[in-house]
Amino acid sequence: MLQNPLDFQGLLEAAPDAMAGIGPAGVIRFVNRQTELLFDYDRTDLVGQPMEILVPELSRKGHLAHRAGYFANPEARAMGTGLQLAGRRRDGTEFPVDVSLSFIETEDGLFVTAAIRDITERIKTAQELQQMAAIIRNSEDAIVGKTLDGIVMNWNPAAERMFGYSSEETVGKPIDLFNLEDRPGDINATLARIGAGQPGGHYETIRVRKDGTTLPVSITVSPIHDAGGAIVGASTITRDVTEQRKAAETARSLVAAEDLVRTVMGSASIGIVLADLDGSIQVVNRALCDLLGYDEAYVLAHRLQDAVHPDDVEEVLQARARVIAGSTEKAVTTLRLVRADGATVWVRRVELLLHGKDGEANMVMVQVEDITVEHKAQEALTYQAFHDSLTGLHNRAWILDILEVDLRIAKREGRSVGALFVDLDNFKVVNDSLGHAAGDEVLATVAGRIVAAVRAGDRVGRFGGDEFIIVVQGVQNIQDMERYAERVSAAIATDLQVRGHRIVPTASIGIATSTSTSTPESLLRDADSALSRAKTNGRARWHFFDDTMHAQALARLNIEDQLREAITANQFVVFYQPIVALADTHVVGHEALIRWAHPTRGLLSPGEFLEIAETTGLITAIGAQVLDQVCALLAEHPDLPGPVSVNVSAVQLARPDWLTTVRDTLAAHRVDPARIVIEVTETAVLSLVGCARTALTSLRELGIGIHLDDFGTGYSSISVLRELPVTGVKLDLRFVHDLTAGNSQANALTQGVNGLVKGMHLTGIAEGIETQMQADILRDQGWECGQGYYFGKPASTPLTH
């Protein structure tokens, strides 16, 4: 028990957040300097006052009470932690704050410390993200984000309306609408220039809609930069310029007919100006006056460059000089104009040289198009490319990019960079029990707590799911990293209320520090390895990446490299283990089991390489080779008894092209789909319920069987049977191993599972049968099929009887 709660004053004073110490009666006993600054009070004004002077909602919502007896109630204590409320400054203005309460037993009763953080910017960031997404969604221009190799990342509703292609037809594909004009400036050439470090550009061309009709468009291509300044993609903003082209053509042919020119300009929706070569304005239309907020007389009394933002004037003058000199037909620039009310608008300015009847250049026509929304959309695309929409933190791509910059600087300066890989413990339980909305709430709260715990200048990002990355600058020693991890872990582990439920989130943390040869991938891989060790050791702890783990990581990298070579060299072979009918032991099918014919180590079992293959994604290519070998065997042996079962991992199920690969392989070998069974584990389908259901349903419609492997080891096996088109189950071998000659719990379990399988009219296969006793018990219980060494070991040639 703490003797005197005010012994903590030194610690509270040094805290980066506003801190208040509250006595048992709900009265403030201490505040630090940050509290004075945040709320504009002197601490002498606050000490002795009730806490609601700073956060009124603590009292109004029952989170904090005046009565001393309130804090003696443990349930009441849990109500007041991890809260987003409204703080009130001395002048009465309110602002959003995050309040975390900690409770300390003292001789005088329960003492409370309140950590208060201004979250105005966090909320503003989330709101701005929503606004920017709305800008893209509601824009009248076609806004498309692309990678440098032309893969479409974003396709807004305006693009769908303009070109007739839906987002489902374009996103994730290398779509480029056909360019009718034989001229430079095609989008692919522009992407290549951007990738080479050259600026984007603006050009006009002809595009073809899905229905074959054409339209003239102006396209602005801008690079998307990552946090380190590297170009990782481009945004294209396309506008229909049918009206602008008509206006320009009319103006060119009607320069001498001023009245008609005025009529044409007056009906245009974009700003148009006719000016002398020195920039003196002779004719201006209403659209430009409205854009600038000036009347016609004011605009006519000034020159073209007078409304240009000071930082952009020089560029405008140079562009006009090039047009007048005849070095270009027209100049297209993106710049800022300053309105009469001082507001800045972004515009696209097109300047064309006009000639009189004598053929001499005598005027310029300037078209001014408001692209402020377009500009904000470009900013939104850049923001979305490197931020997580749920937490507002930077995302995986940004972390990898900025880490590369940090490592380069650290290597030059002879220091180290630290990485903390943070993973929430048992987060899946929150999603499964309270729903994904509650899970999102927890993630957002934890993200805010991590940000509050790190130092200014250190990087925080959401790596995906419930994983976060913290990049620490200028690591001095391991002890610094340990204290850092302790601070982050403590910040996360404060109680919070989610939809009426009290949750105490904990996290496992893997820690690694860079060496002179570290890359972003290797440093994060080391931290991830340390994280796995922390989870293995019991969770809610941290672990350093040590020499032993380093050796394991090197070995893992070596196997990964060899796996890539093995895929190219087709070193994987398929062995077949028979599945028999327990009634008479005749062969009713086989399971395809992979082996690696390693050139120096001999035949390797899946346990020596499969986990690495799944982690690296190489399992997709390996699985494709297995399926190809199985289909080739089935084509060669049309009389082979029963189907062949092929195992499929979650990584394969998650790939959008996996289903197409299965179909194509079956078609190439002309194999009846009914001769194939796909085996998936409960863990795999639970992690990918949505896409797994779609893929497996499609396979079932083809006639392919679906078996659930390792059945009975998960807590939701029955729900998986209900939700997915399963045709059979394979009883996990651990159940078979525990069978006894007399009555036992294991025997009762296998009997019960068989009843479930029979009741749902599924095929039941017991795996891992090694003895006559096990086979007899399972047969007597009514199990239909069995598999195991007792009937036959895996072999390169399948059995036919």
N, C-alpha and C positions, 0 to 999 in steps of 0.2 A: 504494500500500500504506500502511495506517495505521501511523504510527510507534509510538504507544502507545495500546492500546485503552482505557485508563482516561481518555484525553482526553475520552471521551464521558460521563464521570460527571455533569457538569452537566446534560446533556440527559436522561440516564436519571433523575436525581433529580427533575426537573420533570415527568416523565411521569405521567399519571393512573393508569396500571396499575402493578402490582407488576413491577419490572424486576430481572433478575439478569444479571450479566456472568459468563460461564463460560470458563475457559481451555481450552487444548488437551487437558488431561488430564481434563476433565469436572469440574474443581474450581471452586467459586464464588470469584470474585475481587472482586465488588462487588454490593451490593444497595441499592435505594433505600428511602426512608422508607415507601412504600406496601407494600413487601414485609414490613417489620417489623410493620406494622399488620395485614396480611392473615394472616400466619402466626404472629403473637405471638412473634417472636424479636427479639433484639437483633442488629444486623448483625455485631457482633463474634463472636456465636455461629455465624454462617453462613459468614463468609469463611474459606476454606481447607477447607470441607466439600464432599463430593461433592453433586451436584445432587439426587440422589434423597432427600436429607433433606427437600426441599420437595415434589418430585413423584416418588414412588417408581417410578411406571410408566414414566418416561422410560428407566430402566435395565432394568426387567423386560421391557419390550416391545421392547427393542433400539433405542429412539429416540435414546438417548444412551449413550455408552460411556466407560469410564474410560481406555481406551488412547488415547494421543495420535495414533496412526496412523489411528484410526477416521475422524477428520474429514478426512483427506486424500482419502477416497473420495467423489467427487461424488454418486454414487447414494445413499450413506449420508446425505449432508447433506439430500437431498430428503425423506428419510423423516421428519424431525423437525419439520415445519412444519404449522401449522394443526391442532392436536391437541386433542381433548376427553378429558381424563384426570382423575385424582383427585389433589388436593393434600392435604398432611398438615400440620396445625398442630402447634405445640409439644406440646400435650397429647395428641397421637395421633389426634384426630378428623380424619376425611377429608371432603372436600367437592369438588364438581365444579368444574373449572377449564378454561378455554380457554388453550392455550399456543401462542404463535407464536414460532418461532425464526428469528433472522437470523444470517447467517454473514459474518464480516469477515476478510479476509486481513491479518495483521500480521507484523511482523518476527519475532515469537515463534511464529508458527504461526497456526492458525485460531482466531479468537475468536468466541464465540457470545453473542448477547443473547437472553434469554428474556422475553417479555412475557406476564404471567400475569394472567388476569382471572377473578374469581369469577362463575360462571354459575349459581349456585344459583337466583336469582330467575328467570332465563330458563327453566330447566328446570321450575321450579315453575309458571311461567305456562303452559307447554305442557301440563303435567299437569293444571292446573286447567281449561284449555280442554277437554281430553278429558273430564274429570269432569263439567263443565257440559253438554257435549253428551250424555253418558250420562244425566244427570238428565232432560233433555228427552225423550230416547229412551225411558227406562224409567218415566217418570212415569205414574201411573194416571189423571191428569187430562188432559183434552184441552188441549194448549198450542198456540196459533196466533199467529204473528206477522203483522201486516198493515201495509201502508203506510196513510197517511192517506186515500187514495182507495179503500181497501178491497181492495187486491190482496193475496192471501195470499202470505206469504214463507216461512212454516214451517208444517208440518202433521205433528204427531208420531203415532206408532203408536196412542196412546190415542185421539186424535181419529178415526183410522180405525175403531177398534173401537166407539167411542161412537156415531158418526153413520153409519158404513157407506160413507163416501166415501174413496177412496184418495188418497194425496198427489198422484198423477199427475192426478187429476180436479180438484184444488183449487189447487196451488201455481202462482202466476203468473196466477191468474184472480180476478175480483172475486166470490168466492163468499160468500154470506151465507145461512145456513140459515133457513128460514121461521119467523117468530115468530108463534105462534098467538094470543098475548094482545094485545089492543088496548090498549096502555099505553105510556107513554114509557119510554125506556131501551133501545130497539133499538140494536144494535151500531153501525149506520151513524150514528145520531144521536149516540151516544157518541163515535165517531171525529171527528165534526164539532166537538163540544165540546172534545175534546183538541186538535184542530188550531187552535182559537181560543185556546188557552192555558189552558183550564179543566182542573181535575184529572180523572183517570179516575173510575172508580166501580165499585160492585158492585151487581148487581141479580139478581133471580130471575125466570125466565120459563119458557116451554115451547118446546122445540125439536122439530123433526120429523126423524126419521132418514130415510135414503135409502129404506128399505122402507115408509115411510109411518107407522110407529108413532111415538108421542110419548114424551117424558120431561121431567120437571121438572129444571131445572138452575140452578145459581148461576154467574154469570159475573163475573169480576173483570177489569176493563180498566185497563191501566196504560200510561202514555206511555213511549216509547223516545226518549231524548234523545241528541243527538250531543255531541261534545266541547265545543262552544260553548254548550250548554244548549238548543239549538233542538230542538223536537219533530219527529221525522221519521217516526214510526210508532207503533204500539201493539201490546201483547201482550194476548191474551185467554186466560184460563185458565178452563176450564169444568169443573164437577163435577156429577155426578148427585146430586141432593138428595132423591131419593125417600124415603130413610130419615129424613132430617132433617124433612121435611114431615110425615111420619106421626107422628113424635115430638112435634112442636109442636102438631099438631091434637089428639093424645091428651091432652097436658098441658093445653091450653086447656079441654077438656071435662071433665077429671078432677081439677081442682085440689082439690076437696073430698075426693076419695078418695085419701088420701096413700099408703096401702099399694100401691094399683094404680099410682099415679104412680111410686113407687119401683121397682116391677117393670119398668115401661116404660123408665124412665131407665137402669136397670141393664143392660138388654139393648142399649142404644144404643152404637154404636162411637165416637161423638163425645162430648166432654165436655159435661155438662148440669148446671146449677145452678138451684135455686129459692131466691130470696132476698127478704128484706123490702125495702121501698122505700128504707131507709137503707143497704142493701148487706150486711146481716147474712145469712149463708148458713144456710138451713134444711135443704136437701136437696142432696146432691152425689152424682153417680154415680161408678162405679169408673173409667171412662175418663178423667175429668178428674184424679182422684187419680194415676193412672198417668202422665198427661201431665206433671203438676207434680212427681212424685216424692215426694209427701207422703201420709201416711195420712189416712183420713177424719176422724179426730178433729182433726187439725191444721187441715184445711181448714174444718171447721165452726166452729172457734174464731176464724176470721179473716173479714175482709170481702172483697168481690169485688175491690177495687182493690189489695189487699195483694200479689198476685202479679204485678201489672202492672209493666213496666219503668218506672223513675222518669220517663223522658222522655215516656211515653205516658199517664201517670195523668190529666193535665188533660183530654186529649181524651176519655177514658173517662167522666169525671164529667160533662162537658158533654153527651155523647151520652145518658147516662142521664137527665139533667135534662130534655132535650127529650122523651124518651119519656114520662116521668112527667107532664110538663106537657100531654101530649096533642097535641103539635105534629107527632108522627109515630107511625105504627103500630109501627114497630120501628127500631132503630138497628143499622147494620152498619158495623163498623170493622175495620181491619187494624192489628194492633199486636203488641208483643212481650211475652211473659211470661217471668219468670225462674224457672227450676226450682230445686228444692232443692239440686242440685249446682252451682248458679251458672250453668248453661248458659242461653242465650237461645233461645227458640223463637218463630217467627212464627205467629200464629193469626188466623183470621177470627172475630170475636166478633159474634154476633147477639143483641140484647136485645129482648125482647118484654114488653109490659105485660099482666098477667093480672088478671081480675076475679073477685070472689066471687059467690055466689048473689044477693047484694043488688045486684049491678051495679057495686059500688065497686071501684076498683083497689086491690089489696092485696098483690100480689107481682110480681116480675119473673122471667122465665125467661131464662137466658143459655145459648146454645149456643156452645161453643168448639171450633173445628176447626183442627187442626194443618196449616198451609200452609207449613211451612219449606221443603219440597221445591219447592213452587210458587214461593215467593219466590226461591229459588236459580235456578229455571228462568227467571224474569223477568230476573235478573241475567245469566244465560247468554245469553238472547236479545239483551240490550243489548250484551254483549261481542262476540257473534258478528256483530252488525250493523256493528261498527266495527273488527274485527280480522281479520287474515289468519291462517287456521288453520295454514298451513305454517310461517311464520316468527315468528309471535307479534307482528309489527309491526302498526301501525295500517293500515287499508286506504284505498282511494281515497275513499270517502265521508267518512271522518274527516278526511283531509288537506284535502279541499275545504272542509269545514265549519270546521276550525280555522284554515285559511288566511284565510278570510273574517274571522274574529275578529282575527287578527294584523294584517291589512291595515287594519282599522278602527282599531285601537289605534295602529298606526304612523302613519297619516294624522293622527290627533289629536295625536300627539307629535312630528310633523315628522321622522320617520326612515323608513328603507327596510327592506323585508323581502327577503331573498334566497331564490332557489329553485334548487336543483341537481337536474336531471333526469338520473338515472344509469341507463345501459342496459348490460348485460353484452355484451361482444363475442363473436360466434360461439357464443352459448349453444345455438343449435339443434344444433350439432355434438355437444355433450355429450349431449343428449337422443337424437339419432339413433344415436350410436355406443355409448353406455353405458346408455341406457334412461332413462325418466322418473324412476325412483327415484333414480338417480345425480344427475339434474338437480335434483331436490328437495333432495338433500343439499348440492349446491353452493349453491343459493339460500339455504338456511338458514344455511350457513356465512358467505356473503357478507353476509347481513343482520346477523349478529352482528358482523362486522368493521366494517360501516358504523356501527352503534350505538356501537362502541368508539371510533370516530374522531371522533364529533361531540361538541359541547359539551353540558353539562347545560342543559336548557331548549329546545334546538333540537328540531325535529320530524323524525321519520323514519317513512316509510311505504312499503309495497309498493303500487305503482300498478297492478300487473297483470303477469303473465308474468315477464319478467326485468327489469322496470323498477322503480326505486325513486325516491322523492322525498325530498329533504332541504329543510326550511324553516329558514332561518337568521334569527335575531332580531337586530335592531339592527345592520344593516350600516353600517360607517363609510365604506369605500371599496372600489374594485374589487380592490385588492391583497389585502384581507382575504378576499375570495371566491376569489381565485386560490390563496392559501395553503390555504384550506379544501378546495378541489377537489384540490389536490396531496396533502393529508393523506388524504383519502378514497380517492383513486386508489391511493396507496401501500399503504393498509391492505387494499384488495381484492386487490392483485396479489401477495400472498404465496402461495408454493406451497401446495398442499393435496393430500392423497391421497384419491382416491375409488375405492373398489372395486379397489384394486391399481394404479390408474393415477395418475400424477403430472399435475396440472393447474395451470396458472398463469393464473388468471382475470384478465382486464383489463376495463376499462369505459370507455365514452365518456360524457362529461358535458357537458350543456348548462347554462349559467349565465345567469340573468336576475335583475335587481333591480327592485323595484316603483317606480312613480311615483305621483303623487297620484290618478291616474285608474285605477290597476290594479284588476282584479278577480281572484279566484282563477283563473278560466278564462283570462284574458288573460295573467297572469303565467306560468302553466304552459305556455300556448301559446308564449310567447316562449322559455321554457327548452327546450321541445321543438324549436323551430326551430333554436336554437343546438346542440342535440344532433344534429340531422340534419346540420348543417354539420361538426360534429366527426367524425361517421362518414364523411362524404364526404371529409374531409381525411386519412383513413387510420386511424381508430379509435385506441383507447388514448390518448386526449387529451381536453382540454376546450376549449370555445369559448364566448365571450361573445356574448350577443345585442346586436348593434350597430345603428347608425342605418340601415345598408343593409337589414339584416334586418327592422328595424322598419317601413321603408317597404314591404318585401315582405309583411310580415304585414298591414299596413293594406290593401294591394291585395288580399290573399287574403280578408280579411274583407269587402271590398267585393264581390268576386266571389261569396262565400258568400251575402250578402244578395240579390244579383241572382239567384242560382240559386233561392232560395226564391220570389222574385217570378215567375221564369220557370216554375216548376212550377205555380203558381197560374194563370198566364196561358196555360199550354199552349204555350210558345214552342219546345218541342223537336220537331224533325221527323226523319223517318227517310228516309235515302237507301239505295239498294239497289245493291250491286256484284255483277255476275253471276259465277257459278261455271260453268265450261264443261268439257265432256268434251274432253280433250286430243287424242283420236283424230280428231274432226271439228269441234271448237269449238262444238258446239251447246250451248245453255244448259241446265244440269241443276239449277240452284238459284241462290239469292242469299244474300248476307250483309247483314243489316240494320245500318247504320252511323248513329249518331246525329249530328245537327248541332243547333246552338243558333241559332235565328233571333233574334239579339240586336236589340233595337229601335234601337240607335244604332250598334253596331259591325258589323252585318251578320251573315253566316253564319259561325259559329265552329266549328272542328273540335274533336274530343274532347280533343286535347292541351292546349287552353286552359282546360279546366274539369273534365275527368273526375277527375283526381287529387283535387281539392278536394271534388268530389261524393262520392267514396268515403270520404275522411277524415271528412267531416261526417255521413255516413250518408244524405245526400240522394239518393245513387244508387238507393236502394230505390224512392223515388217516381218518379224519372226512368225507371228500368228498367220499372216498371209501365206508364208511358205508352208506352214503346217497344213493349212486348209488345202493348198494346191496339191501337196503330196497325198493327202487323204482322198481327194477327188480323183486324182490320177489312179490310185489303187482301186477305188470303187469302179472306175470306168474299165479297168483291166480285168476285174473279177466281178462280173455282174451277178454271179451266184453266191457271193460272200454272204453268209447268214447275218441277218439283222442289220441295224444301222451302226454307224461309227460315230461316237461322241467326241466332240472337239471342245476343249476348254477355251473360254473367252474371258478376258480380264476387264475390269472397269475402264481401263485406259482405252481399250478397243471400242467398248460400248459408247464411250463419250465422243468418238470421232464421227463427224457427220458423213464421211465417205465409207465407213466400215460396211454398212449395209449394202452399198453398191458393189464393194469388193466381193462380198459373199455371193451376191447374185451373179456377177460376172464370172467368178471362178466356177460355179455350178454350170453355167451356160457353156463355158469354154470346154469343159470335160463331158458335157451332156449327161450330167448325173441327176437322177431323180432326187428332188429335195427331201423326199421322205426317207432317203437313205442316210441322212445327216441328222445328228442331234447336237444342239448347242448346249454346253454345260456352263452355267454361271453360278457364282457363289452368292449367298445372301448379302454379304458385305458389299459386293460389287453393285448389285441392283439397288441397295438402300442408299448408296452414295449418289446414284444417278437415276432416281425413280422416274423422272419425267422422260428423259431421252431413252432410258432403258425400256420403258413401257412401249414407246413408239417403235423402237428398233425390233424388239422381240415380237410385238404384235405383227409387224410386217413379215418377219421370218415365219411366224406361225401361219400366216395367210398363204405363204408359199408352200406349206406342207412340212416345214422343218420342225422337228421336235425340240422342246425346251425343257431341260432338266435343271433342277435346283440342287447344286452340289453342297456338300458339308451340311446337310439339313439337320436342324435341331441345335446348332451351336449358337444361334443368335436369339435375341429376345423377341423378335417380331417375325419369326418364320411363318406363322399362320397368316399374318397380314400380307406377306409377300405372295403367298399362294393365292390369296383372294384378289390381289391387285394386278398380278401379271399372268400372261397366258401360259402357265406352266403345264407340261404334260407328264412330268415325272419328277421324283425326288430320289436323291442318293443319301441314305442314312450315313451320318458321319462315322468314320471308323472307330472313334473313341467310344461310341456306344457299343459297337461290336466287341471291342477289346475287353470291356468290363462285364460281358455276359458270364454267368456262372451256371453250374450244373443244377443247383437248387434255386429256389425262389430268391430274387434280389431286386433291388431298386432298378438296376440296369435292365434286367429282364422285363420289368413292368413298363419301363420307358419305351423299350423297343416294341413291346406289344401294343402300347398306346399309340405310338407313331404309325404303326402298321394299320391300326384301325382308322386313323385320320386319312392315310393315303388311300385305303380302300374306299372309305366313305366319299372321297372326292373324285373317285374313278381315275386315279393317277397310277402310273407305273412306279413300282417301288423297287429300288436296288440297294442292297446292303453292301457297303464297302469294307475292305480290310479283313475279309474272312481268311483265317490262317489255320483253323483246326476243324476237325470233323464235328466236335461238339458245337462250335459256333454255327456251323452250317445246319446241323440238325435242329438246334433251338430256333433259328430263324425260319427254317422250313416249316416247323411245327406251328410257329406263330402265324404263318400264312404269308410270309414275305415271298414275293414272286421271283425275284432275281437276286443274284449275288455276284460279287467280284472280289478277288483277293488271291494271294499266293497259293492258297489251298487248291485253287482251280487252274492256276497258270500265271507265271510271271510275264511281265511285258517282254515282247520279242519283236524282232524286225519283220517277221512274217506272221500274219494273223492266222488263227485256227479256223478250220472249216467244218468242225464237227463238235 
